């Protein structure tokens, strides 16, 4: 495990409202959702955050859409004024 100071801060925390680029979409666009959990994963000498996000929209069958994404595909949603 790397030094605590070398681990980047997560972009999102559980319960925060985020926007993600959905990897399952044919043409990825930023979609709104809620972060369910954030997990740090170590890959050889580098690491990244993995997030599970429940999208605001549902599947055609009415079930919640939950996707897993990495750091580069998640951003904090703009706070509403």
C-alpha atoms as a printed R data frame, in Angstrom:
   type eleno elety resid chain resno       x      y       z
1  ATOM     1    CA   UNK     A     1   0.000  0.000   0.000
2  ATOM     2    CA   UNK     A     2   1.425  3.409  -0.894
3  ATOM     3    CA   UNK     A     3   1.991  6.152   1.626
4  ATOM     4    CA   UNK     A     4  -1.247  7.799   2.725
5  ATOM     5    CA   UNK     A     5  -0.054 11.124   1.311
6  ATOM     6    CA   UNK     A     6   0.402  9.660  -2.193
7  ATOM     7    CA   UNK     A     7  -3.179  8.378  -2.472
8  ATOM     8    CA   UNK     A     8  -5.220 10.903  -4.453
9  ATOM     9    CA   UNK     A     9  -8.370 12.215  -2.826
10 ATOM    10    CA   UNK     A    10 -11.535 10.628  -4.213
11 ATOM    11    CA   UNK     A    11 -13.591 12.788  -6.556
12 ATOM    12    CA   UNK     A    12 -16.813 11.624  -4.906
13 ATOM    13    CA   UNK     A    13 -17.886 10.265  -1.554
14 ATOM    14    CA   UNK     A    14 -20.814  7.956  -0.777
15 ATOM    15    CA   UNK     A    15 -24.037  9.950  -0.830
16 ATOM    16    CA   UNK     A    16 -22.687 12.810  -2.953
17 ATOM    17    CA   UNK     A    17 -24.415 13.866  -6.155
18 ATOM    18    CA   UNK     A    18 -22.142 13.315  -9.149
19 ATOM    19    CA   UNK     A    19 -22.093 13.249 -12.914
20 ATOM    20    CA   UNK     A    20 -20.574 10.326 -14.777
21 ATOM    21    CA   UNK     A    21 -19.691  9.310 -18.286
22 ATOM    22    CA   UNK     A    22 -21.671  6.082 -18.514
23 ATOM    23    CA   UNK     A    23 -19.371  3.426 -20.033
24 ATOM    24    CA   UNK     A    24 -22.404  1.438 -21.214
25 ATOM    25    CA   UNK     A    25 -23.818  4.272 -23.323
26 ATOM    26    CA   UNK     A    26 -23.158  4.222 -27.082
27 ATOM    27    CA   UNK     A    27 -22.396  7.949 -27.045
28 ATOM    28    CA   UNK     A    28 -21.268  8.770 -23.507
29 ATOM    29    CA   UNK     A    29 -22.701 12.002 -22.148
30 ATOM    30    CA   UNK     A    30 -22.558 13.335 -18.601
31 ATOM    31    CA   UNK     A    31 -25.381 11.794 -16.567
32 ATOM    32    CA   UNK     A    32 -26.533 12.642 -13.052
33 ATOM    33    CA   UNK     A    33 -26.407 10.113 -10.264
34 ATOM    34    CA   UNK     A    34 -25.575  9.439  -6.633
35 ATOM    35    CA   UNK     A    35 -22.317  7.867  -5.486
36 ATOM    36    CA   UNK     A    36 -23.005  4.613  -3.613
37 ATOM    37    CA   UNK     A    37 -19.440  3.787  -2.666
38 ATOM    38    CA   UNK     A    38 -15.837  4.666  -3.412
39 ATOM    39    CA   UNK     A    39 -13.007  2.149  -3.308
40 ATOM    40    CA   UNK     A    40  -9.287  2.673  -3.812
41 ATOM    41    CA   UNK     A    41  -7.662  0.062  -6.052
42 ATOM    42    CA   UNK     A    42  -3.941 -0.427  -6.441
43 ATOM    43    CA   UNK     A    43  -2.534 -1.296  -9.857
44 ATOM    44    CA   UNK     A    44   1.163 -2.149  -9.737
45 ATOM    45    CA   UNK     A    45   2.772  1.147  -8.738
46 ATOM    46    CA   UNK     A    46  -0.243  3.350  -9.398
47 ATOM    47    CA   UNK     A    47  -3.748  3.367  -8.060
48 ATOM    48    CA   UNK     A    48  -7.154  4.718  -8.883
49 ATOM    49    CA   UNK     A    49 -10.560  5.221  -7.333
50 ATOM    50    CA   UNK     A    50 -13.469  3.082  -8.443
51 ATOM    51    CA   UNK     A    51 -17.020  4.292  -7.801
52 ATOM    52    CA   UNK     A    52 -20.417  2.649  -7.906
53 ATOM    53    CA   UNK     A    53 -22.999  5.217  -8.973
54 ATOM    54    CA   UNK     A    54 -26.782  4.923  -9.094
55 ATOM    55    CA   UNK     A    55 -28.041  7.007 -11.999
56 ATOM    56    CA   UNK     A    56 -31.050  9.285 -11.585
57 ATOM    57    CA   UNK     A    57 -32.744  7.690 -14.564
58 ATOM    58    CA   UNK     A    58 -33.961  4.100 -14.500
59 ATOM    59    CA   UNK     A    59 -33.652  1.220 -16.933
60 ATOM    60    CA   UNK     A    60 -36.512  0.670 -19.407
61 ATOM    61    CA   UNK     A    61 -37.709 -2.069 -17.046
62 ATOM    62    CA   UNK     A    62 -37.950  0.454 -14.187
63 ATOM    63    CA   UNK     A    63 -34.971 -0.856 -12.221
64 ATOM    64    CA   UNK     A    64 -32.269  1.440 -10.819
65 ATOM    65    CA   UNK     A    65 -29.217  1.758 -13.060
66 ATOM    66    CA   UNK     A    66 -25.991  1.167 -11.151
67 ATOM    67    CA   UNK     A    67 -22.660  1.496 -12.955
68 ATOM    68    CA   UNK     A    68 -19.023  1.261 -11.896
69 ATOM    69    CA   UNK     A    69 -16.659  3.956 -13.128
70 ATOM    70    CA   UNK     A    70 -13.124  5.178 -12.502
71 ATOM    71    CA   UNK     A    71 -11.767  8.630 -11.639
72 ATOM    72    CA   UNK     A    72 -11.661  9.950 -15.178
73 ATOM    73    CA   UNK     A    73 -15.356  9.234 -15.723
74 ATOM    74    CA   UNK     A    74 -16.792 10.930 -12.651
75 ATOM    75    CA   UNK     A    75 -17.052 14.568 -11.600
76 ATOM    76    CA   UNK     A    76 -18.858 16.421  -8.861
77 ATOM    77    CA   UNK     A    77 -22.207 17.727 -10.000
78 ATOM    78    CA   UNK     A    78 -22.519 21.499 -10.069
79 ATOM    79    CA   UNK     A    79 -24.110 22.662  -6.862
80 ATOM    80    CA   UNK     A    80 -27.503 24.203  -7.439
81 ATOM    81    CA   UNK     A    81 -27.606 27.832  -6.337
